[in-house]
Amino acid sequence: MSGECHFCHGIVSADESNHILLDGHGDHEVYLHRQCAAGHDVLEDADGSADNVAITCPECGTVETH
């Protein structure tokens, strides 16, 4: 599954570790590069670990943990 990054409009593939797909909240999907999400302050460590991050959807404001 792939789409366009919400911020830079580059290709995002859900299979890549540094690519993020927000699809667990509502009726829309948002694709993000990890670097773009961090640069726009929508990504933060969820539990102090780099493995779990909280991402705020730039479209609706819902927080999703990955």
Beta strands, then each sheet from edge to edge (+ up, - down):
strand 1: 2-4
strand 2: 11-13
strand 3: 19-22
strand 4: 30-33
strand 5: 43-45
strand 6: 53-56
strand 7: 63-65
sheet 1: 1+ 2-
sheet 2: 3+ 4-
sheet 3: 5+ 6- 7+
end
